[in-house]
């Protein structure tokens, strides 16, 4: 139903442009080509314009959604501040490899559980889990044992 007006405008505009193009050109092949091109242009332009005009309004995100997006959004899936803090505590920070990160929302804060790989003191790769507590604003509070 929302595309009824653009459809009517598109059909009318395509008819008028095709008719104008057909009358303007001298040879028959150019008349047909011009009529087809102008009719396609006239038909689709109202739909493209209406897609921008009739787009749904953007709803503002809540504080909770913003914090969750900030905690869970990064290139490799691991929040940058938690990754930096974990790397500082590692024996060999260059061996860090993030596997998975989960965000758990509690009443007043958030808990991030990050599973990662890294080299231990003996040089072998081990899988570990790091848990960190974040406040309601998404700021780091402390590591959880």
Residue pairs with C-beta under 8 A, 6 or more apart in sequence:
2 50
2 54
3 47
3 50
5 50
6 46
6 47
6 49
6 50
7 46
7 47
9 46
10 42
10 43
10 44
10 45
10 46
10 47
11 43
13 42
13 43
13 45
13 46
14 38
14 39
14 40
14 41
14 42
14 43
15 39
15 42
16 42
17 38
17 39
17 41
17 42
18 34
18 35
18 36
18 38
18 39
18 42
19 35
20 38
21 31
21 34
21 35
21 37
21 38
22 31
22 32
22 34
22 35
24 34
25 31
25 34
61 69
63 136
64 105
66 138
67 110
67 134
67 136
67 137
67 138
68 103
68 105
68 110
70 79
70 138
71 79
71 103
71 110
71 112
71 134
71 138
72 79
72 101
72 103
73 79
74 80
74 83
76 98
77 98
77 100
77 101
78 98
78 101
78 114
78 116
79 101
79 112
79 114
81 140
82 101
82 112
82 114
82 130
82 132
82 140
83 96
83 98
83 114
85 132
85 140
85 143
86 96
86 114
86 116
86 130
87 93
87 96
90 96
90 118
90 119
91 118
91 119
91 120
91 121
92 118
92 119
95 117
95 118
95 119
95 125
96 116
96 117
96 118
97 116
97 117
97 118
98 114
98 115
98 116
99 115
99 116
99 117
99 127
100 114
100 115
101 112
101 113
101 114
101 115
102 112
102 113
102 114
103 110
103 111
103 112
104 110
104 111
104 112
104 113
108 135
108 136
109 133
109 134
109 135
109 136
109 141
110 133
110 134
110 135
110 136
110 138
111 131
111 132
111 133
111 134
111 144
112 131
112 132
112 134
113 129
113 130
113 131
114 129
114 130
114 131
114 132
115 127
115 128
115 129
116 127
116 128
116 129
116 130
117 125
117 126
117 127
117 128
118 125
118 126
118 128
119 125
119 126
120 126
130 143
131 143
131 144
131 145
132 140
132 141
132 142
132 143
132 144
133 140
133 141
133 142
133 143
133 144
134 140
134 141
135 141
